Protein backbone atom coordinates (compact mmCIF):
# COMPACT_ATOMS: atom_id res chain seq x y z
CA UNK A 1 0.00 0.00 0.00
CA UNK A 2 1.22 3.51 -0.84
CA UNK A 3 1.94 5.56 2.24
CA UNK A 4 2.34 9.02 0.71
CA UNK A 5 1.28 11.03 -2.28
CA UNK A 6 -2.05 10.48 -3.98
CA UNK A 7 -3.74 7.46 -2.43
CA UNK A 8 -6.88 7.49 -4.59
CA UNK A 9 -6.24 4.71 -7.10
CA UNK A 10 -7.93 6.27 -10.13
CA UNK A 11 -6.57 9.78 -9.50
CA UNK A 12 -3.07 8.41 -9.01
CA UNK A 13 -3.30 6.47 -12.28
CA UNK A 14 -4.54 9.51 -14.23
CA UNK A 15 -1.77 11.70 -12.83
CA UNK A 16 0.85 9.05 -13.65
CA UNK A 17 -0.40 9.01 -17.25
CA UNK A 18 -0.30 12.76 -17.85
CA UNK A 19 2.13 14.01 -20.48
CA UNK A 20 3.43 17.34 -21.68
CA UNK A 21 0.57 19.59 -22.75
CA UNK A 22 -2.17 17.41 -21.27
CA UNK A 23 -4.99 19.19 -19.45
CA UNK A 24 -6.39 18.28 -16.03
CA UNK A 25 -9.51 19.98 -14.67
CA UNK A 26 -10.10 20.29 -10.94
CA UNK A 27 -13.63 21.46 -10.17
CA UNK A 28 -16.07 22.44 -7.49
CA UNK A 29 -19.09 20.23 -6.82
CA UNK A 30 -21.31 21.95 -9.36
CA UNK A 31 -19.19 22.20 -12.51
CA UNK A 32 -21.17 20.86 -15.48
CA UNK A 33 -19.44 18.15 -17.48
CA UNK A 34 -20.54 16.69 -20.78
CA UNK A 35 -21.22 12.95 -20.99
CA UNK A 36 -18.05 11.15 -21.97
CA UNK A 37 -15.69 13.36 -19.97
CA UNK A 38 -13.58 11.15 -17.73
CA UNK A 39 -14.63 12.03 -14.20
CA UNK A 40 -12.87 11.22 -10.96
CA UNK A 41 -15.53 12.09 -8.42
CA UNK A 42 -14.04 12.72 -4.99
CA UNK A 43 -17.07 14.60 -3.62
CA UNK A 44 -18.33 13.06 -0.37
CA UNK A 45 -20.56 15.84 0.96
CA UNK A 46 -20.65 19.65 1.02
CA UNK A 47 -17.04 20.93 1.12
CA UNK A 48 -15.47 17.48 1.53
CA UNK A 49 -12.90 17.35 0.13
CA UNK A 50 -12.06 21.00 -0.32
CA UNK A 51 -10.92 22.26 -3.73
CA UNK A 52 -7.66 23.72 -2.42
CA UNK A 53 -6.72 20.52 -0.59
CA UNK A 54 -7.16 18.50 -3.77
CA UNK A 55 -5.30 21.09 -5.86
CA UNK A 56 -2.33 21.07 -3.46
CA UNK A 57 -2.20 17.26 -3.39
CA UNK A 58 -2.22 17.06 -7.19
CA UNK A 59 0.43 19.78 -7.49
CA UNK A 60 2.78 17.69 -5.32
CA UNK A 61 2.88 15.17 -8.17
CA UNK A 62 2.77 17.08 -11.46
CA UNK A 63 4.68 19.77 -13.30
CA UNK A 64 2.41 22.60 -14.44
CA UNK A 65 3.48 24.92 -17.25
CA UNK A 66 0.28 26.99 -17.23
CA UNK A 67 -3.42 26.92 -16.78
CA UNK A 68 -6.79 28.58 -17.00
CA UNK A 69 -8.98 30.23 -14.37
CA UNK A 70 -12.43 31.67 -14.96
CA UNK A 71 -12.53 35.45 -14.67
CA UNK A 72 -15.63 34.93 -12.51
CA UNK A 73 -13.42 33.27 -9.88
CA UNK A 74 -11.54 36.52 -9.35
CA UNK A 75 -14.77 38.44 -8.77
CA UNK A 76 -16.95 35.91 -6.92
CA UNK A 77 -14.33 33.92 -4.97
CA UNK A 78 -11.20 36.10 -4.68
CA UNK A 79 -9.68 33.94 -1.93
CA UNK A 80 -9.79 30.89 -4.22
CA UNK A 81 -8.29 32.96 -7.05
CA UNK A 82 -5.44 34.12 -4.79
CA UNK A 83 -4.75 30.63 -3.49
CA UNK A 84 -4.60 29.18 -7.00
CA UNK A 85 -2.10 31.86 -8.00
CA UNK A 86 -0.03 31.23 -4.85
CA UNK A 87 -0.02 27.48 -5.47
CA UNK A 88 1.31 27.96 -9.00
CA UNK A 89 4.14 30.51 -8.77
CA UNK A 90 5.75 31.08 -12.14
CA UNK A 91 3.08 29.23 -14.10
CA UNK A 92 1.15 31.62 -16.36
CA UNK A 93 -2.57 31.45 -15.62
CA UNK A 94 -4.87 32.75 -18.31
CA UNK A 95 -8.16 34.33 -17.31
CA UNK A 96 -11.01 33.04 -19.45
CA UNK A 97 -14.78 33.14 -19.13
CA UNK A 98 -16.54 30.37 -17.24
CA UNK A 99 -18.30 29.56 -20.52
CA UNK A 100 -14.90 29.10 -22.21
CA UNK A 101 -13.77 26.87 -19.34
CA UNK A 102 -16.83 24.65 -19.90
CA UNK A 103 -15.87 24.51 -23.60
CA UNK A 104 -12.34 23.34 -22.65
CA UNK A 105 -13.67 20.55 -20.42
CA UNK A 106 -14.14 17.95 -23.20
CA UNK A 107 -10.42 18.28 -24.07
CA UNK A 108 -9.13 17.34 -20.61
CA UNK A 109 -7.59 13.96 -19.82
CA UNK A 110 -9.79 13.92 -16.72
CA UNK A 111 -11.92 16.10 -14.50
CA UNK A 112 -11.52 15.80 -10.74
CA UNK A 113 -14.68 16.82 -8.88
CA UNK A 114 -14.28 17.98 -5.29
CA UNK A 115 -16.99 18.61 -2.73
CA UNK A 116 -16.29 22.35 -2.83
CA UNK A 117 -19.37 24.58 -2.60
CA UNK A 118 -17.47 27.85 -3.20
CA UNK A 119 -18.61 29.33 -6.53
CA UNK A 120 -16.18 29.10 -9.47
CA UNK A 121 -13.57 27.02 -7.61
CA UNK A 122 -12.24 25.49 -10.82
CA UNK A 123 -8.91 25.38 -12.60
CA UNK A 124 -7.59 23.74 -15.76
CA UNK A 125 -3.93 22.76 -15.40
CA UNK A 126 -1.66 22.30 -18.43
CA UNK A 127 1.10 19.81 -17.71
CA UNK A 128 4.75 20.55 -18.31
CA UNK A 129 7.88 18.44 -18.18
CA UNK A 130 10.31 17.86 -15.31
CA UNK A 131 13.48 18.55 -17.29
WOLIN-V675774 format. One record per residue. PHI is phi as a letter, one per 30 degrees, with the letter a starting at -180 (none if undefined). D_CENTER is the distance of its C-alpha to the mean C-alpha in Angstrom with 2 decimals. Layout:
((PHI;D_CENTER) (PHI;D_CENTER))
//
This chain:
((none;25.20) (d;22.41) (c;22.83) (a;19.88) (i;16.35) (d;14.16) (c;16.76) (d;15.17) (e;16.98) (d;14.87) (d;11.54) (d;13.80) (d;15.42) (d;12.50) (d;11.43) (d;15.19) (c;15.55) (d;13.21) (b;15.51) (e;16.02) (j;14.52) (d;12.26) (c;9.04) (b;5.87) (c;3.96) (c;2.22) (b;5.68) (d;8.92) (d;11.89) (c;13.41) (d;11.27) (d;13.82) (c;13.36) (d;16.37) (e;18.34) (j;17.78) (d;13.99) (d;13.15) (c;11.62) (c;11.00) (c;12.03) (c;12.01) (d;13.44) (c;16.94) (a;18.20) (e;17.59) (i;15.22) (b;15.14) (d;12.85) (d;11.56) (e;8.05) (d;9.14) (d;10.68) (d;7.89) (e;5.98) (d;9.60) (d;10.47) (d;8.13) (d;9.34) (d;12.77) (c;12.79) (b;11.55) (c;12.98) (c;11.07) (c;13.58) (l;11.87) (a;9.32) (b;9.57) (b;9.72) (d;12.05) (e;15.43) (d;15.82) (d;13.37) (e;15.91) (d;18.75) (c;17.79) (b;15.56) (e;16.64) (d;15.90) (d;12.12) (e;12.55) (d;14.73) (d;12.67) (d;9.72) (d;12.69) (d;14.37) (d;11.73) (b;11.81) (d;15.59) (i;17.06) (c;14.09) (d;14.90) (c;12.53) (d;14.03) (d;14.59) (b;14.83) (d;15.92) (d;13.96) (d;16.25) (d;15.26) (d;11.52) (d;12.88) (d;15.08) (d;12.47) (e;10.84) (d;13.85) (c;13.42) (d;10.22) (d;11.23) (a;9.25) (c;7.15) (c;6.35) (c;8.22) (c;9.11) (c;12.54) (d;11.79) (c;14.62) (d;14.06) (d;14.16) (i;11.53) (d;8.84) (b;6.08) (a;4.59) (c;5.32) (c;6.14) (c;9.75) (d;11.32) (c;14.67) (b;17.61) (d;19.10) (b;22.54))
//
